[in-house]
């Protein structure tokens, strides 16, 4: 387990909802003096489709790094200059699972994430990352509505 101390971690995916979460997390970090970390998850579905297509591992790793850079670069303007050089964490897998695993390994982290606001039917059929995280979180979570 991580013993780094309290921090704010914002889940980013480049969507408008995640950018709203970044803005709120930056304001919270500024107000509390806690460090802010940006977390992105390269979805397992993307990497598995590349594997199925026969793409070599080096190209998959490059695509994963490109995805992370794109997501983190989109989040920087949303920080509004409040935070300089936040730590960037890029994980690979199912987003809800990876966020929950991160929270388990970092018990002092306060997770901030956006909610897409899917319809009730779509959320029931597909599930929602924010709903899964809130339901199974081992620490504090703030969900920013879309």
N, C-alpha and C positions, 0 to 999 in steps of 0.2 A: 504494500500500500504506500501511497505517496504521502509524504509528510511536509510538503511545501508550505502549507498554511492556506488560509482562506483566499479564494480567487473567484472571479467571475469568468465563466466560459460561455461563449455564445456560439450556437450551432448555426453554420452558414451553408447555404446552397445556391446563393446568387438570386434567389427569388425576392420579390418585393417584400414578402412577409419576413424573410430572414433579415433583410436590410432594416426593417423596422425594429427587429430584435437587436440588431447591432447598435442602432442609435440609442435604444433604451439602455443596453448593457454599458455603452460608453458613458452615458450620464451617471449610471449607478457606480461605475468604477471611479469616475472623477469625484463623485460625492463621498464615497467610502474610502478612497485611497487604495483599494484593492487592485491587484494586477488583473488585466483582461487578456483572455486567450481566445483566439478564433479557432473553431473546430469545424472541419469539413469531413464528410464521409463520401468517398468514391463508392457509389453503389455497386454491390456485388453483381447485380444484374448486368451492369455495363461490362465489367471485366469478364464475367462468364460468357457473355455473347461474343466477346473478342476471342476468348479461348476456343469456343465452339467453332468460330470461323477460321481457326488455325493461325491466328496472329501470334507472332513470337513474343516471348516474355519481355524482352527489352522494349518492344513497341508498346506493350500494355503498360509497362512501368512509365514510359514517356507520356502516354495518354493520361494516366493517373496523375502524374506531376503537372501536366498541362491543365487538367481539370482543377486541381488544387490551386494553382497560380491564378486561374481565371476567377474562381470563387473568392479567394483572398483579396485579389486586386479590386473586385467589385465591392468588397466590404470596407476597404480603407476610406473612401470618401464619406461613407455613412458614419464614421467615427467623429466627423466634424472637427478634427484637429484636437480632440480631447485627450487622445491616447497616442503616444509615439511608439512605433514598432511593437505592436502586440505579438506575443508568441503565436505561431501558427502550427496547428496540429492537423495532420491529414491522415485519416484512417481509411480502411477498406472493408466493405462488408455491408450488411443490412444496417441502414442508418439508425433505427431505433435500438437495435441490439448493441451496436458500437457505442452509441451515446450512453446507454445504461452501463456497459462494461467500463467506460471511462469514468463515470460517476462512482462506480463501485471501487475502482482503483484510486480515486482521488476524493476521499470523503469530505474534504473541506471545500469542494467546488460547488458553486451555485450556478446551475445551468439556466441559460436564457435561450428560448427558441421561439420561432414564429409558428403560427398556426395558419394553415392554408384556408380553412373555412369551407372544406368540402361539404356537400350535402350529406344529410344523415344517412341516406341509402349508400352513397359511395364510401363514407367512413365505415359503415358496418361491413360492407363487402371487402374493401381493401385494407381497412385499418388506417390509423393515422399515427404518424411518428410522434407528434406531440401527445396524443392520447396514451400511447404505449409508454412513453417516457414518464408522464405524470403518474400513470397507474403503477409503475414498477420502480420508480426512482428511490434511491437510497439517501437522497439529500434534497436540498431545496431546488425547486424549479419555478421559473417564471415564464409563463406563456403569453406571448404578445399576439393579440388577435389580428386577423387579416382584414 
